[in-house]
Structure formats: structure tokens, C-alpha cells
Amino acid sequence: MESVIHLSDISFNWKDNTTPLFNIPSLTIQKGEKVLLQGRSGSGKSTFLHLIGGFLSSNKGKVSILDHDLSVFSPAEKDQFRADHVGYIFQQFNLIPYLSVIENVVLPLRFSTIRKSKVRKEVNTEAEKLLLKLGITVNLHGSEINTLSVGQQQRVAAARAFIGHPEIILADEPTSALDSYSKAQFMDVLLQLCKENNATLIMVSHDETLTSYFDQILPISTFNSTSEALENNHLPFI
Ligand SMILES: Nc1ncnc2c1ncn2[C@@H]1O[C@H](COP(=O)(O)OP(=O)(O)OP(=O)(O)O)[C@@H](O)[C@H]1O
């Protein structure tokens, strides 16, 4: 198995001299693995994703992604590394309101020659293919983003994350706006796209019904330094 993400001896806190939000002695996520990150509101799931995505730095320890130690990168190098290797489905989608659906989907290719070089077709054709897989019909591809429903925007955000075949997909509550039928459909497509791309998926969700889709369930309480870990009777993750 090939390791894609490795964390060692990580400690993270938002403010100095406070109890760390979490401590992670060691964690490895393998290529193609699908990991569900669960935990109570405020337990640090989004923070954990931001740490892996290089948006935040740990106070201690090493985050290694695709064999690169993120701590040696400058902020600009981190941004470029993320643009090249990570597709992100944010909780608030972060779609650009003045761009059309298709323009939003192809946007990551403007920031990454690596991802652009992996698209063998014309970029709009690739974007259309992804949008159709995610159930966004052709009549919507030229529409302004804010004319789409929240569920449709969530699927556009997923298409944008996958364009240019990034190795890692980070998803923060991507099914929260979907009804149970659309949620099942979305999860099926998400996993199919991960399989086709051999991408590693790390997803945050409160939804207990999604566990069967994943290879590994990671309760964030395992890493919390508060009494929550003891309350939940979790042993430290090693
Ligand atoms: N920018 C910030 N500055 C300081 N503290 C923060 C910041 N962002 C989050 N926190 C704190 O870190 C803790 C974890 O927040 P985080 O958003 O990671 O939790 P979460 O598990 O994703 O929550 P939810 O399920 O409600 O989205 C919370 O106590 C929050 O107040």
C-alpha cells in the first residue's frame, strides 16, 4: 500500500498556552482510501481538514502529503501544492458568483499546470462530462451560480474538486443540503469518481447513515485532548 498522508506527533491549538484541540501521535492514510471523519460540533473536524490541506500549520509535529513535508513549504508553495494535488469541497462551496457553472468548474486548471496537463480532452468538454455525471444537466452549464439550488451548487463544487484528477479530495459536509435520495446518488458518484481517479477521499460528516461508504471511520474525539476522548472511551489512535 502507498501512503498518501502521514501525520506524526501533531499537536494543534488555536491560541498559545491553551489545551491543544487535538494531539495525533501517528496517522497514515493510504492511496485510494476513503476516510470518514466524525465528531461533535466544535470537536475540530474542519480544523483537521484545513491542517491536511495546508491552510493551517500544526504547532508541533509533521504533516506529510504525497511524501512532501508541508512545514518546509513557504505559504505560496503550500498554495501551489494544494492547487496541484488537492480538490476541496468546502462547507460553503466557495463558488465564484459572477462566473458561470462551467467557468467555476474549470477554475482550478488556471492555477495548476499539473492538473491542466492531466486533462486530455478540451477543458470545457471535461467539465461538462463531470457535471453530467453529477446530475447537472447541459441547460444549466452556462447559468450563473446563484441561479442554482444549494444542492446543485454542492454538486458543481464536487465537479470542480475532481477536475484535473487531484490525488486527494477533501470534503466538508458535502451532503448536508441534499435529501436522502440525492444524498445516496451523490455518494455513489463521489465514490465512483474517486475510484476512477484512484483518489484518496477524506470527508467530514455528521451523518451516521454514510458510514457504509467508507473504508475507515475516524472519530476526531480519538485525538481530542479534552475529556471527550475519555467520555467516549476511545484509546489514542496509534
Ligand atoms: N479561526 C479560528 N480561530 C479560533 N478558534 C477557532 C477558529 N476556527 C475554529 N475554531 C475553534 O476550533 C474548534 C473546532 O472548530 P471546527 O470548525 O474545526 O469544528 P467542527 O468539528 O468542524 O465543527 P462543526 O461540526 O460545527 O462544523 C471550535 O472550538 C472553534 O471555536
The ligand as an ORCA input file, in Angstrom:
! r2SCAN-3c Opt
* xyz 0 1
  N     -10.313     30.732     13.187
  C     -10.470     30.254     14.421
  N      -9.893     30.867     15.476
  C     -10.011     30.380     16.734
  N     -10.709     29.259     17.037
  C     -11.302     28.603     16.025
  C     -11.220     29.052     14.662
  N     -11.909     28.182     13.872
  C     -12.398     27.256     14.710
  N     -12.038     27.482     15.982
  C     -12.390     26.677     17.167
  O     -11.871     25.355     16.987
  C     -12.815     24.395     17.453
  C     -13.076     23.390     16.359
  O     -13.746     24.048     15.266
  P     -14.079     23.257     13.911
  O     -14.772     24.210     12.995
  O     -12.841     22.587     13.437
  O     -15.103     22.159     14.468
  P     -16.040     21.129     13.680
  O     -15.903     19.816     14.361
  O     -15.732     21.164     12.211
  O     -17.467     21.787     13.962
  P     -18.845     21.710     13.121
  O     -19.247     20.268     13.090
  O     -19.776     22.535     13.975
  O     -18.593     22.298     11.749
  C     -14.046     25.169     17.930
  O     -13.970     25.279     19.326
  C     -13.907     26.509     17.266
  O     -14.445     27.520     18.080
*
